[in-house]
């Protein structure tokens, strides 16, 4: 997805289409920079599409985007302040992408302790206002809401086992979020992520523009793969390794090996199949959450950093492309209201 203040465009990857030669498609009389810009804009429209409504019955509504310079003080609310929520808050605090961070949790005593702990370190980061309350009123006028609330995955447990309890939690959260922040973008990080994102979108209803509710999806899976590849390539900087894992977050995710590059060099030659080493890397990605949970009881830092990174792309209107969870009905032969991650 191209991420701005909400999902801007969905790319349709790996369809076998290639960029045409610029000089053969645009008049030679135009300045080169104009030719390139118009060509790339045309390519972007050809290779991507608008976000898809959560249901075929839902009307398409557009996002009310703030005018440039209209968001000088940005507010982020984090719903659920367990391990993942606090890791997200800590990562966002250090990125200084928000002027206010509001924390919401049912456990008021623990919540106040977490907020107090963060405030006491305020001498060592830029000025960020930290609010905390069990009442959703504290989230009012948020630009971004990150939902991490839900029952946590246990050792040996599938993310899908969390479904029933977390659906009920999501149905309670989303109406309260939009009651106080009707124009907010909502990022879902609760598991099972793709299903929770679908639930949140349906609870949000037809008045919420497609793309304003989306999930962290396989952005984390992709980061795990890139980190493994970077380490395997003699500790190459992970920022120099690109590539996507798409589909469902977790056990059934799909690595797109044709997208993987290190320093711009494809890791596989055209038509080459992944070998056992690469397949074992993907297995390690799939099993990594379970391994971390087995060792420390929960996962938090990687998903916290992932959520903060996505949040930064939204708040700063960066236009990053990353695989996050959204409705893919009508793509790849999918006819149902399915939510999966694509770039």
ZALOSE-552256 format. One line per field, with one value per residue: residue in three letters; x negated, y, z negated of N, C-alpha, C, CB in turn; residue number from 1. Coordinates in steps of 0.2 Angstrom, whole numbers. Glycine has a CB too. Example, Ala and Ser with C-alpha at 12.3 -4.5 7.8 and 13.67 -1.06 7.14 Angstrom:
<nodes>
code: c(ALA;SER)
neast: c(-66;-64)
nnorth: c(-28;-11)
nup: c(-39;-35)
caeast: c(-62;-68)
canorth: c(-22;-5)
caup: c(-39;-36)
ceast: c(-66;-64)
cnorth: c(-16;0)
cup: c(-39;-39)
cbeast: c(-57;-70)
cbnorth: c(-22;-3)
cbup: c(-45;-29)
pos: c(1;2)
</nodes>
This chain:
<nodes>
code: c(UNK;UNK;UNK;UNK;UNK;UNK;UNK;UNK;UNK;UNK;UNK;UNK;UNK;UNK;UNK;UNK;UNK;UNK;UNK;UNK;UNK;UNK;UNK;UNK;UNK;UNK;UNK;UNK;UNK;UNK;UNK;UNK;UNK;UNK;UNK;UNK;UNK;UNK;UNK;UNK;UNK;UNK;UNK;UNK;UNK;UNK;UNK;UNK;UNK;UNK;UNK;UNK;UNK;UNK;UNK;UNK;UNK;UNK;UNK;UNK;UNK;UNK;UNK;UNK;UNK;UNK;UNK;UNK;UNK;UNK;UNK;UNK;UNK;UNK;UNK;UNK;UNK;UNK;UNK;UNK;UNK;UNK;UNK;UNK;UNK;UNK;UNK;UNK;UNK;UNK;UNK;UNK;UNK;UNK;UNK;UNK;UNK;UNK;UNK;UNK;UNK;UNK;UNK;UNK;UNK;UNK;UNK;UNK;UNK;UNK;UNK;UNK;UNK;UNK;UNK;UNK;UNK;UNK;UNK;UNK;UNK;UNK;UNK;UNK;UNK;UNK;UNK;UNK;UNK;UNK;UNK;UNK;UNK;UNK;UNK;UNK;UNK;UNK;UNK;UNK;UNK;UNK;UNK;UNK;UNK;UNK;UNK;UNK;UNK;UNK;UNK;UNK;UNK;UNK;UNK;UNK;UNK;UNK;UNK;UNK;UNK;UNK;UNK;UNK;UNK;UNK;UNK;UNK;UNK;UNK;UNK;UNK;UNK;UNK;UNK;UNK;UNK;UNK;UNK;UNK;UNK;UNK;UNK;UNK;UNK;UNK;UNK;UNK;UNK;UNK;UNK;UNK;UNK;UNK;UNK;UNK;UNK;UNK;UNK;UNK;UNK;UNK;UNK;UNK;UNK;UNK;UNK;UNK;UNK;UNK;UNK;UNK;UNK;UNK;UNK;UNK;UNK;UNK;UNK;UNK;UNK;UNK;UNK;UNK;UNK;UNK;UNK;UNK;UNK;UNK;UNK;UNK;UNK;UNK;UNK;UNK;UNK;UNK;UNK;UNK;UNK;UNK;UNK;UNK;UNK;UNK;UNK;UNK;UNK;UNK;UNK;UNK;UNK;UNK;UNK;UNK;UNK;UNK;UNK;UNK;UNK;UNK;UNK;UNK;UNK;UNK;UNK;UNK;UNK;UNK;UNK;UNK;UNK;UNK;UNK;UNK;UNK;UNK;UNK;UNK;UNK;UNK;UNK;UNK;UNK;UNK;UNK;UNK;UNK;UNK;UNK;UNK;UNK;UNK;UNK;UNK;UNK;UNK;UNK;UNK;UNK;UNK;UNK;UNK;UNK;UNK;UNK;UNK;UNK;UNK;UNK;UNK;UNK;UNK;UNK;UNK;UNK;UNK;UNK;UNK;UNK;UNK;UNK;UNK;UNK;UNK;UNK;UNK;UNK;UNK;UNK;UNK;UNK;UNK;UNK;UNK;UNK;UNK;UNK;UNK;UNK;UNK;UNK)
neast: c(-4;-2;-6;1;10;20;23;18;16;18;6;4;-4;-17;-12;-17;-19;-29;-39;-36;-47;-51;-53;-47;-33;-29;-28;-42;-45;-42;-50;-62;-61;-47;-42;-46;-39;-26;-25;-28;-17;-7;-10;-8;5;10;4;10;23;38;41;51;69;75;85;95;107;106;105;94;84;75;59;57;45;33;28;12;0;10;9;1;-1;-1;9;9;18;17;24;26;15;5;-9;-12;-6;-13;-26;-24;-20;-32;-41;-36;-37;-50;-53;-47;-35;-23;-13;-5;-2;10;16;25;33;41;37;35;26;13;12;10;-2;-11;-10;-15;-28;-33;-32;-41;-53;-54;-63;-73;-68;-60;-47;-33;-16;-9;5;17;30;45;56;63;64;52;46;50;51;40;28;22;26;21;24;21;26;33;34;19;7;3;-11;-13;-1;11;13;26;34;37;48;63;64;57;64;75;70;65;77;82;73;71;83;82;70;72;83;77;66;70;63;52;37;36;26;24;17;20;21;31;23;28;41;46;45;54;66;65;67;80;87;85;92;101;99;85;71;64;48;45;46;35;24;9;3;-7;-18;-27;-31;-38;-48;-55;-59;-68;-78;-83;-89;-98;-107;-112;-118;-131;-129;-123;-117;-100;-92;-96;-91;-78;-61;-45;-34;-18;0;9;5;-6;-6;-1;-7;-15;-30;-37;-48;-53;-53;-63;-78;-95;-104;-99;-101;-93;-89;-86;-88;-80;-66;-71;-69;-66;-78;-81;-87;-82;-69;-69;-72;-60;-52;-57;-53;-39;-39;-45;-38;-31;-43;-49;-39;-39;-51;-51;-38;-29;-27;-33;-42;-46;-34;-29;-39;-36;-22;-24;-32;-24;-14;-21;-23;-9;-6;-15;-13;-20;-20;-24;-28;-22;-18;-2;13;28;44;46;55;60;48;35;44;52;67;74;76;62;48;32;13;5;-7)
nnorth: c(-6;11;22;36;49;40;24;26;22;6;-6;-17;-30;-38;-42;-45;-34;-21;-6;5;12;29;39;34;35;48;65;72;85;90;95;85;82;85;75;63;64;64;52;43;46;41;28;24;26;16;4;3;5;12;11;-3;-4;-11;-20;-26;-20;-8;10;20;31;46;51;64;75;84;101;106;108;109;101;104;100;84;71;55;41;26;11;0;-5;-15;-26;-24;-12;-3;-4;1;14;19;18;27;38;41;43;55;59;63;76;74;59;48;37;22;11;-3;-7;4;7;1;8;21;20;16;28;38;33;35;49;53;52;63;73;68;67;75;88;80;78;67;58;49;37;28;31;34;47;54;52;61;70;64;61;49;32;18;2;-10;-18;-33;-51;-59;-69;-86;-97;-109;-107;-104;-89;-88;-94;-84;-78;-77;-70;-58;-52;-48;-39;-29;-25;-17;-7;1;9;18;24;31;39;49;53;56;58;51;41;23;11;-6;-18;-29;-46;-60;-52;-49;-53;-46;-33;-33;-35;-23;-14;-17;-14;-1;4;11;24;27;30;19;12;20;12;0;-14;-19;-30;-39;-32;-33;-47;-45;-37;-46;-56;-48;-44;-57;-60;-49;-52;-65;-61;-57;-48;-36;-20;-19;-10;-9;-20;-26;-32;-42;-50;-56;-58;-67;-62;-71;-89;-93;-84;-77;-78;-66;-70;-65;-51;-48;-40;-36;-22;-18;-28;-43;-57;-69;-76;-72;-82;-92;-104;-103;-109;-122;-116;-102;-105;-111;-99;-92;-101;-99;-86;-88;-95;-87;-79;-88;-93;-83;-80;-92;-91;-78;-75;-67;-56;-40;-29;-29;-28;-17;-7;-9;-4;9;14;13;22;34;35;38;50;59;60;52;44;31;14;-1;-18;-20;-24;-25;-23;-35;-39;-43;-43;-54;-65;-66;-65;-63;-53;-51;-48;-45;-44;-33;-25)
nup: c(0;3;-8;-16;-24;-25;-18;-2;12;19;24;38;38;47;59;71;79;87;87;100;113;110;119;130;128;124;130;138;137;125;109;101;87;85;94;88;75;79;86;75;67;75;75;62;60;69;63;50;39;31;14;8;3;-12;-10;4;4;-2;0;9;1;0;-7;-19;-17;-26;-23;-16;-29;-39;-50;-62;-75;-80;-85;-93;-97;-107;-109;-121;-132;-135;-133;-119;-116;-124;-119;-107;-110;-116;-105;-97;-104;-104;-91;-89;-82;-85;-93;-104;-114;-117;-129;-131;-142;-150;-163;-174;-185;-182;-170;-173;-180;-169;-161;-170;-171;-158;-157;-166;-160;-152;-150;-142;-129;-114;-117;-121;-124;-136;-138;-148;-151;-156;-150;-134;-130;-131;-120;-110;-95;-89;-76;-72;-77;-85;-87;-99;-108;-115;-118;-121;-112;-116;-121;-109;-103;-90;-81;-76;-86;-94;-90;-93;-106;-104;-93;-99;-108;-98;-93;-103;-104;-92;-89;-99;-97;-84;-89;-96;-88;-73;-61;-61;-56;-57;-63;-64;-75;-83;-85;-78;-65;-51;-51;-62;-57;-46;-54;-61;-51;-46;-57;-58;-47;-33;-32;-34;-25;-13;-16;-27;-38;-42;-43;-52;-46;-35;-36;-47;-46;-34;-38;-47;-38;-30;-39;-43;-30;-29;-39;-35;-23;-27;-37;-31;-30;-35;-29;-16;-11;-2;0;0;-10;-8;-9;-22;-38;-47;-49;-37;-28;-13;-4;7;18;29;27;19;15;13;11;23;31;38;28;33;49;65;66;58;45;27;16;4;-7;-7;-8;-21;-28;-27;-34;-46;-49;-50;-61;-71;-80;-88;-94;-100;-110;-117;-123;-130;-134;-127;-113;-108;-105;-91;-84;-90;-85;-71;-71;-75;-64;-53;-58;-58;-44;-41;-49;-44;-31;-21;-10;-9;-3;-8;-14;-20;-29;-20;-11;2;11;27;33;39;42;30;23;11;-4;-9;-19;-16;-16;-4;6)
caeast: c(0;-5;-3;1;14;23;21;19;17;16;3;6;-11;-20;-7;-21;-19;-35;-38;-38;-52;-48;-54;-42;-26;-28;-31;-49;-45;-42;-56;-63;-58;-40;-40;-47;-34;-19;-25;-27;-10;-3;-12;-5;13;10;2;13;31;41;43;58;73;75;91;97;113;104;104;87;83;68;56;56;38;32;24;5;-1;15;8;-6;-1;2;11;10;20;16;30;23;8;1;-16;-13;-4;-18;-31;-22;-21;-39;-44;-33;-39;-57;-52;-44;-31;-17;-14;-2;-1;15;16;32;33;46;33;33;20;7;11;7;-9;-14;-10;-19;-34;-35;-33;-47;-59;-53;-69;-77;-66;-57;-41;-27;-11;-7;12;19;37;49;62;61;64;45;43;54;47;34;26;21;28;18;27;17;30;35;31;12;6;-1;-15;-10;6;12;17;34;37;39;53;69;63;54;69;80;66;65;84;83;68;72;88;80;65;75;87;72;61;73;59;45;35;36;22;26;12;22;22;27;23;32;48;48;45;60;71;65;69;87;90;84;97;100;97;78;68;60;41;44;45;31;20;1;2;-14;-24;-31;-33;-43;-54;-58;-63;-74;-83;-87;-93;-104;-112;-115;-123;-137;-127;-122;-111;-93;-89;-98;-88;-71;-57;-39;-29;-11;6;11;0;-7;-7;0;-10;-18;-36;-37;-55;-55;-53;-68;-84;-100;-107;-96;-102;-89;-92;-85;-88;-73;-63;-74;-65;-69;-81;-79;-90;-77;-62;-70;-71;-53;-49;-59;-49;-33;-40;-48;-34;-31;-49;-50;-34;-41;-57;-50;-31;-25;-31;-31;-46;-46;-27;-29;-42;-32;-17;-27;-35;-18;-11;-25;-21;-3;-6;-20;-10;-26;-19;-28;-25;-23;-12;2;19;34;49;43;60;60;41;32;49;55;74;77;74;56;43;25;8;2;-11)
canorth: c(0;18;25;43;49;34;21;31;18;-1;-8;-24;-32;-44;-44;-46;-28;-18;1;7;17;35;43;31;36;55;69;74;92;92;95;79;81;84;69;58;65;62;45;39;47;37;21;24;24;9;-1;3;6;15;6;-6;-4;-18;-24;-24;-16;-2;15;22;38;49;54;72;76;91;105;106;113;109;96;105;96;78;67;48;37;19;8;-6;-3;-21;-26;-21;-5;1;-4;6;21;20;19;33;44;42;45;62;60;66;81;71;52;47;29;20;4;-5;-7;11;8;0;13;27;19;17;35;41;31;38;56;54;52;68;77;65;67;82;89;76;77;60;57;42;37;22;34;36;54;56;51;65;73;60;60;42;28;12;-3;-16;-22;-40;-57;-61;-76;-89;-102;-115;-106;-101;-82;-89;-96;-78;-74;-75;-65;-52;-49;-45;-33;-24;-22;-13;-2;5;14;23;28;36;44;55;55;54;58;47;35;18;5;-12;-22;-34;-53;-61;-45;-48;-54;-40;-27;-34;-34;-16;-10;-18;-11;6;6;14;31;27;29;14;14;23;7;-5;-18;-19;-36;-43;-27;-36;-53;-43;-35;-52;-59;-44;-45;-63;-60;-45;-56;-70;-58;-54;-42;-31;-16;-21;-4;-10;-26;-25;-38;-42;-55;-54;-63;-67;-61;-77;-95;-94;-79;-79;-74;-65;-70;-60;-44;-48;-37;-33;-17;-17;-34;-48;-62;-74;-74;-73;-89;-96;-106;-102;-115;-124;-110;-97;-108;-111;-93;-91;-105;-96;-80;-90;-98;-83;-76;-93;-94;-77;-81;-97;-88;-72;-75;-62;-52;-33;-24;-29;-26;-10;-3;-9;0;16;15;14;28;39;36;41;56;64;59;51;40;24;8;-7;-23;-19;-27;-21;-27;-37;-41;-41;-44;-61;-69;-66;-62;-62;-47;-54;-44;-48;-39;-33;-19)
caup: c(0;3;-15;-17;-30;-25;-12;4;18;18;30;40;39;50;64;77;83;87;89;106;113;109;126;135;126;123;135;137;136;118;105;99;81;86;97;83;70;82;87;69;64;79;73;55;61;72;59;44;39;25;8;9;-2;-16;-7;10;3;-5;5;9;-1;0;-13;-19;-18;-29;-19;-18;-35;-44;-56;-65;-81;-78;-91;-92;-103;-107;-113;-124;-134;-137;-130;-112;-116;-127;-115;-101;-113;-117;-99;-94;-108;-102;-84;-90;-76;-88;-99;-110;-114;-122;-131;-134;-144;-155;-169;-176;-190;-178;-165;-176;-181;-163;-159;-174;-170;-152;-158;-170;-155;-147;-150;-137;-122;-113;-121;-119;-129;-137;-142;-150;-154;-154;-146;-127;-129;-131;-113;-106;-90;-86;-69;-71;-82;-84;-91;-101;-113;-114;-121;-119;-109;-121;-118;-105;-101;-84;-81;-75;-92;-98;-86;-97;-111;-101;-89;-104;-110;-93;-92;-108;-103;-86;-89;-104;-93;-80;-92;-98;-82;-67;-55;-62;-53;-62;-62;-69;-76;-87;-82;-71;-62;-45;-53;-66;-52;-43;-59;-62;-45;-45;-63;-57;-43;-26;-32;-35;-19;-12;-17;-34;-43;-39;-48;-51;-42;-34;-37;-52;-43;-29;-42;-49;-32;-28;-45;-42;-24;-30;-43;-31;-19;-30;-41;-26;-33;-33;-25;-10;-8;0;2;-3;-12;-7;-11;-29;-43;-51;-47;-29;-24;-6;-2;14;18;35;25;14;18;9;14;29;35;36;24;38;56;68;67;53;39;21;14;-3;-12;-7;-11;-28;-31;-27;-40;-53;-49;-52;-68;-75;-85;-93;-97;-105;-115;-121;-127;-135;-136;-123;-108;-108;-102;-84;-82;-92;-80;-65;-71;-75;-58;-49;-61;-55;-37;-41;-51;-40;-24;-18;-4;-9;0;-12;-14;-26;-27;-17;-7;8;15;34;35;39;42;24;24;5;-8;-12;-20;-16;-14;2;6)
ceast: c(-4;-2;-4;5;19;21;23;20;15;12;5;0;-12;-15;-10;-21;-26;-34;-40;-43;-49;-48;-49;-35;-25;-31;-38;-50;-45;-48;-56;-60;-50;-38;-41;-41;-27;-19;-24;-20;-5;-4;-8;2;14;9;5;20;32;42;50;62;73;80;93;104;112;103;97;87;76;66;55;49;37;27;17;4;4;14;2;-7;3;3;12;13;19;21;27;16;4;-6;-17;-11;-9;-24;-30;-23;-28;-43;-42;-36;-46;-58;-50;-40;-24;-18;-10;-1;4;16;22;31;38;43;31;27;14;6;8;0;-13;-15;-15;-27;-37;-36;-39;-54;-59;-59;-74;-74;-62;-50;-35;-22;-9;0;13;26;40;55;59;61;57;42;46;49;41;34;25;23;25;21;23;21;32;31;24;11;1;-6;-12;-3;6;15;24;38;40;45;59;69;61;59;74;76;66;72;85;79;70;77;86;74;67;80;83;68;64;69;52;44;34;31;23;20;14;23;28;28;28;39;50;49;52;66;71;68;77;90;90;90;96;98;89;75;64;52;40;44;41;27;12;-1;-4;-19;-29;-35;-39;-49;-58;-62;-69;-79;-87;-91;-99;-109;-115;-120;-128;-135;-126;-116;-105;-90;-91;-95;-80;-67;-50;-37;-22;-6;8;5;0;-9;-6;-3;-14;-24;-36;-45;-57;-55;-59;-75;-88;-104;-105;-97;-97;-92;-91;-86;-81;-71;-66;-69;-69;-72;-79;-82;-85;-71;-63;-70;-64;-50;-51;-55;-42;-33;-42;-44;-33;-37;-50;-45;-36;-47;-55;-43;-27;-30;-29;-36;-46;-39;-26;-33;-39;-26;-19;-29;-29;-14;-15;-23;-14;-3;-10;-18;-16;-25;-23;-24;-27;-17;-8;9;25;38;46;49;60;53;39;38;53;62;77;74;68;51;36;20;6;-2;-7)
cnorth: c(6;21;32;44;44;30;25;27;11;-3;-15;-27;-38;-47;-45;-40;-24;-11;2;12;24;39;40;33;43;59;72;81;94;91;88;78;81;77;63;58;62;55;41;40;42;30;20;22;18;3;-1;5;9;10;4;-6;-11;-22;-21;-20;-9;4;17;30;40;51;61;73;83;94;104;111;113;105;97;101;90;74;59;45;30;16;1;-5;-9;-20;-23;-14;-1;1;1;13;23;22;25;39;46;44;53;63;63;71;78;63;51;39;28;12;3;-5;0;12;7;5;19;26;19;24;39;39;34;45;58;54;58;73;75;64;74;82;85;76;70;60;50;42;31;25;36;43;57;56;56;69;70;60;53;38;21;7;-9;-20;-29;-45;-59;-68;-79;-94;-108;-114;-102;-94;-83;-91;-90;-75;-72;-70;-58;-48;-45;-38;-27;-21;-17;-6;3;10;20;27;33;41;50;58;53;54;55;42;29;12;0;-17;-28;-41;-56;-55;-44;-48;-48;-34;-27;-32;-26;-12;-11;-14;-3;9;9;21;32;26;23;16;17;18;2;-8;-18;-25;-39;-38;-30;-42;-51;-41;-41;-55;-55;-44;-51;-63;-55;-48;-61;-67;-54;-48;-36;-27;-18;-16;-5;-17;-25;-31;-38;-49;-53;-59;-62;-66;-68;-83;-96;-88;-82;-75;-72;-64;-66;-53;-43;-45;-35;-28;-16;-23;-40;-54;-69;-72;-75;-80;-94;-98;-105;-109;-117;-119;-105;-99;-109;-105;-91;-95;-102;-89;-82;-92;-93;-80;-81;-94;-89;-78;-87;-95;-83;-72;-71;-59;-45;-28;-23;-26;-19;-5;-3;-4;8;18;17;20;34;41;40;48;61;63;58;48;34;19;2;-12;-22;-22;-23;-25;-29;-40;-38;-42;-52;-66;-70;-62;-60;-55;-49;-48;-47;-42;-39;-26;-13)
cup: c(0;-3;-15;-24;-31;-19;-6;10;16;25;32;42;43;55;71;82;82;89;96;107;114;116;131;134;125;128;133;136;129;114;102;92;81;89;92;78;73;83;81;66;68;77;66;56;64;67;52;44;32;20;9;3;-6;-13;-1;10;1;0;4;7;-1;-6;-13;-22;-21;-23;-21;-24;-40;-50;-59;-72;-80;-85;-89;-98;-102;-112;-115;-126;-138;-134;-124;-112;-119;-123;-109;-104;-114;-111;-96;-98;-106;-95;-84;-84;-78;-93;-105;-109;-119;-123;-134;-136;-150;-162;-171;-180;-186;-173;-167;-178;-175;-161;-163;-173;-164;-153;-162;-166;-151;-146;-144;-130;-121;-116;-118;-125;-130;-141;-143;-153;-152;-150;-139;-126;-128;-124;-108;-101;-88;-79;-67;-77;-81;-90;-93;-106;-111;-118;-118;-117;-115;-117;-115;-103;-95;-85;-80;-81;-96;-95;-90;-102;-108;-96;-94;-107;-105;-92;-97;-107;-98;-86;-94;-101;-89;-83;-94;-93;-76;-61;-56;-57;-58;-59;-67;-69;-81;-82;-83;-67;-56;-47;-57;-62;-49;-47;-60;-57;-44;-51;-61;-52;-37;-26;-33;-28;-18;-13;-24;-39;-40;-45;-47;-47;-41;-34;-42;-49;-38;-32;-44;-44;-30;-33;-44;-36;-25;-34;-39;-26;-22;-34;-36;-30;-30;-28;-18;-7;-8;1;-2;-5;-11;-10;-18;-33;-47;-47;-40;-25;-18;-5;5;16;24;33;21;18;12;13;21;34;33;33;29;45;59;69;62;47;33;19;6;-8;-12;-10;-18;-31;-32;-33;-46;-54;-52;-59;-73;-81;-90;-97;-102;-111;-120;-126;-132;-137;-131;-118;-109;-105;-95;-81;-84;-87;-73;-65;-71;-68;-53;-51;-58;-48;-36;-43;-47;-33;-19;-11;-3;-6;-5;-12;-20;-24;-25;-13;0;13;22;37;34;39;35;24;17;2;-12;-13;-20;-15;-7;2;8)
cbeast: c(5;-4;-6;4;17;31;24;13;13;22;-5;12;-14;-21;-2;-18;-13;-40;-43;-32;-56;-52;-61;-43;-25;-30;-26;-53;-39;-37;-56;-71;-60;-37;-45;-53;-33;-18;-32;-32;-8;-4;-19;-7;16;6;-6;9;35;47;43;57;80;76;97;99;118;98;109;84;86;68;49;62;33;28;27;0;-3;22;8;-6;2;-2;17;3;28;8;36;24;8;4;-19;-8;2;-19;-33;-15;-17;-43;-42;-25;-39;-61;-48;-50;-30;-12;-11;5;-7;22;10;37;26;50;28;39;21;8;18;11;-10;-10;-3;-18;-35;-30;-27;-48;-60;-47;-73;-80;-61;-56;-40;-29;-6;-12;17;14;41;51;65;65;68;41;45;58;46;34;20;14;36;10;34;10;36;34;35;7;2;3;-20;-10;10;16;14;35;33;33;55;72;58;48;73;81;59;63;89;81;61;73;95;77;60;79;90;69;54;79;58;45;29;43;14;32;6;29;16;30;16;30;49;43;39;61;69;58;66;88;86;77;102;106;100;76;65;61;39;50;52;26;22;-2;4;-13;-22;-28;-28;-40;-52;-53;-58;-71;-80;-82;-89;-101;-108;-109;-119;-143;-132;-119;-113;-89;-91;-106;-89;-70;-61;-34;-31;-10;3;15;2;-2;-3;7;-15;-13;-42;-33;-57;-50;-47;-70;-82;-104;-115;-99;-109;-85;-89;-78;-93;-73;-65;-81;-62;-65;-89;-82;-97;-76;-61;-77;-75;-49;-52;-67;-48;-31;-44;-51;-27;-29;-55;-48;-27;-44;-62;-52;-31;-22;-30;-31;-54;-47;-21;-32;-49;-29;-13;-32;-39;-13;-11;-33;-21;2;-9;-27;-7;-30;-20;-31;-27;-25;-15;3;21;32;56;38;67;62;36;28;46;51;78;76;79;53;44;24;3;7;-17)
cbnorth: c(0;22;21;48;56;35;13;35;20;-6;-8;-24;-33;-50;-39;-52;-23;-22;5;9;16;40;43;24;32;57;75;72;96;87;100;77;87;90;67;59;72;66;43;42;54;38;20;30;30;8;-1;8;0;19;9;-13;-2;-16;-24;-30;-20;-2;21;22;39;54;51;75;74;90;112;108;119;107;89;112;100;74;69;45;38;18;7;-12;3;-27;-33;-25;-4;-1;-11;4;21;14;13;33;42;35;41;67;54;60;87;74;48;49;28;21;1;-11;-12;14;3;-7;14;29;12;13;38;39;23;37;58;49;46;72;77;59;61;83;96;69;82;56;61;38;43;18;40;32;58;52;44;70;81;53;64;40;27;12;-5;-14;-18;-42;-63;-58;-76;-93;-104;-121;-101;-105;-78;-94;-100;-73;-79;-82;-67;-53;-55;-49;-34;-28;-28;-16;-4;0;11;20;23;32;41;53;52;58;66;45;36;15;7;-16;-18;-33;-57;-68;-44;-53;-60;-39;-27;-41;-37;-13;-13;-25;-12;8;9;13;35;22;36;10;18;28;4;-2;-25;-20;-33;-47;-20;-38;-57;-38;-30;-57;-60;-36;-44;-69;-57;-39;-59;-74;-53;-53;-40;-33;-8;-23;2;-11;-32;-20;-44;-39;-59;-53;-70;-73;-56;-78;-100;-95;-75;-79;-77;-58;-77;-61;-42;-54;-32;-39;-18;-11;-37;-50;-63;-78;-79;-69;-91;-94;-113;-99;-115;-131;-108;-94;-115;-115;-87;-92;-112;-94;-77;-96;-104;-77;-74;-99;-94;-70;-83;-103;-86;-66;-73;-57;-55;-31;-25;-36;-30;-9;-6;-16;-1;17;10;8;28;38;29;37;56;62;66;46;45;23;6;-4;-30;-12;-31;-15;-24;-42;-39;-34;-40;-62;-76;-63;-67;-68;-44;-60;-40;-53;-39;-33;-19)
cbup: c(-6;10;-21;-11;-30;-25;-11;5;24;17;29;46;33;45;65;81;81;91;84;110;120;104;128;136;119;116;136;143;140;114;100;98;76;91;103;79;68;88;90;64;65;86;73;51;66;78;58;39;40;26;1;11;0;-23;-12;15;-1;-10;4;16;-8;6;-14;-24;-12;-35;-18;-12;-33;-40;-53;-66;-87;-73;-94;-90;-103;-110;-109;-119;-139;-135;-130;-108;-120;-134;-112;-99;-120;-121;-94;-94;-116;-103;-80;-91;-72;-90;-97;-111;-115;-120;-135;-129;-147;-154;-169;-179;-195;-175;-162;-182;-184;-158;-159;-182;-169;-147;-162;-176;-152;-149;-156;-139;-121;-105;-121;-116;-128;-140;-138;-154;-153;-160;-150;-122;-135;-136;-110;-110;-92;-89;-67;-69;-84;-85;-88;-103;-115;-106;-122;-123;-102;-126;-124;-110;-107;-79;-76;-69;-96;-98;-81;-100;-117;-97;-85;-110;-112;-86;-92;-115;-102;-80;-92;-110;-89;-74;-99;-104;-84;-66;-53;-69;-48;-64;-63;-66;-80;-90;-84;-68;-60;-40;-56;-71;-47;-40;-65;-64;-38;-46;-69;-53;-47;-22;-38;-40;-17;-5;-12;-35;-46;-33;-48;-58;-35;-28;-39;-58;-39;-24;-47;-52;-26;-27;-51;-41;-18;-34;-49;-27;-14;-26;-46;-19;-31;-39;-28;-9;-13;5;1;1;-19;0;-10;-30;-48;-56;-51;-28;-28;0;-5;16;20;41;21;10;23;6;14;33;34;42;17;36;60;74;74;51;40;16;14;-5;-10;0;-8;-30;-26;-21;-39;-52;-42;-48;-68;-71;-82;-90;-92;-102;-112;-117;-122;-132;-143;-127;-100;-116;-104;-81;-84;-99;-79;-64;-78;-80;-55;-50;-68;-56;-33;-45;-58;-41;-22;-22;2;-16;7;-20;-13;-28;-34;-13;-7;8;12;35;30;33;43;18;27;0;-12;-8;-27;-10;-19;9;10)
pos: c(1;2;3;4;5;6;7;8;9;10;11;12;13;14;15;16;17;18;19;20;21;22;23;24;25;26;27;28;29;30;31;32;33;34;35;36;37;38;39;40;41;42;43;44;45;46;47;48;49;50;51;52;53;54;55;56;57;58;59;60;61;62;63;64;65;66;67;68;69;70;71;72;73;74;75;76;77;78;79;80;81;82;83;84;85;86;87;88;89;90;91;92;93;94;95;96;97;98;99;100;101;102;103;104;105;106;107;108;109;110;111;112;113;114;115;116;117;118;119;120;121;122;123;124;125;126;127;128;129;130;131;132;133;134;135;136;137;138;139;140;141;142;143;144;145;146;147;148;149;150;151;152;153;154;155;156;157;158;159;160;161;162;163;164;165;166;167;168;169;170;171;172;173;174;175;176;177;178;179;180;181;182;183;184;185;186;187;188;189;190;191;192;193;194;195;196;197;198;199;200;201;202;203;204;205;206;207;208;209;210;211;212;213;214;215;216;217;218;219;220;221;222;223;224;225;226;227;228;229;230;231;232;233;234;235;236;237;238;239;240;241;242;243;244;245;246;247;248;249;250;251;252;253;254;255;256;257;258;259;260;261;262;263;264;265;266;267;268;269;270;271;272;273;274;275;276;277;278;279;280;281;282;283;284;285;286;287;288;289;290;291;292;293;294;295;296;297;298;299;300;301;302;303;304;305;306;307;308;309;310;311;312;313;314;315;316;317;318;319;320;321;322;323;324;325;326;327;328;329;330;331;332;333;334;335;336;337;338;339;340;341;342;343)
</nodes>
